[in-house]
Amino acid sequence: MQPGDLRRFKDSLIALGDVLGEGSTFVVLRVLVRAGAPPRRAVDILLDGRVETDLGYSWVEDSSEVISEAG
């Protein structure tokens, strides 16, 4: 995943409460690497007009599919 990617959460999504829902389309805004041992990757997304921050990179990647990729 990279900033600018348009993605869609899969229909089989295990949602985080009411925050994210099956079939929701979102844009990847930023991919971060958090310091630590081992380092942790996180992602910020734009979903339904709001920014969701610091989501687990692997969870977002596994729970969604790419619609289009940035340039």
N, C-alpha and C positions, 0 to 999 in steps of 0.2 A: 504494500500500500504506500501511496505517496500523496502529498498535498495536491488537491484538485481532482482526485479520483471521485467519481460518482458511483455509489454502491447502494445495495438494497439488502436489508436484513432478510434472511431466509424465513420461509413460512414455519419452519420447525424451531424457530428461535426460542431459547429459554430466556424470557424477558427479565429485566431488572425492575420488578414492580410495574408501575405505570409509566416509567421513564421512556422505555424503548418498546416498540411493538413490531410484531410480524409484518413483513412487507414494507416497512418504512424505508423511504429513500433518504440518503444523506450524502453530504460532501465531506471528504477528509480535509481538515484544515491544517493540521500540524501533526507530525510524528516526532515524539520526544524520546530521548534516552535518559532515564533517571539513574543517577549514580548509585552505586551499591555493589555488593558482591553476591551474586552476579548482577550486572546492570539490568534494569527493567525498562522495557519499551512501553510507551503509552501513546495514546492518540486522542486528539481533539477533533470533534465532528460538529457540523452544522446540521441540525435535525429539526424540522418543523419550526424554523425561524428562531431557534435558540441554540446556543453553543453548549455542548456537553464536553466536559474536560476530563483529562486524565483517565480515560477508559483503557482497560488492558488491551494492548495491541493484538495479542494472540486471540483473545476472545472476540474482538471485533472482526478480525480477519476470518476466523473460523465460523462466525455466526452470520456472515454476509457474503454477498457475491458482487463482483464488479459489473457495473453497467457500462462505464466507459473509463478510460484511463487518461490522465493528463498527457498532453502533448507529445 
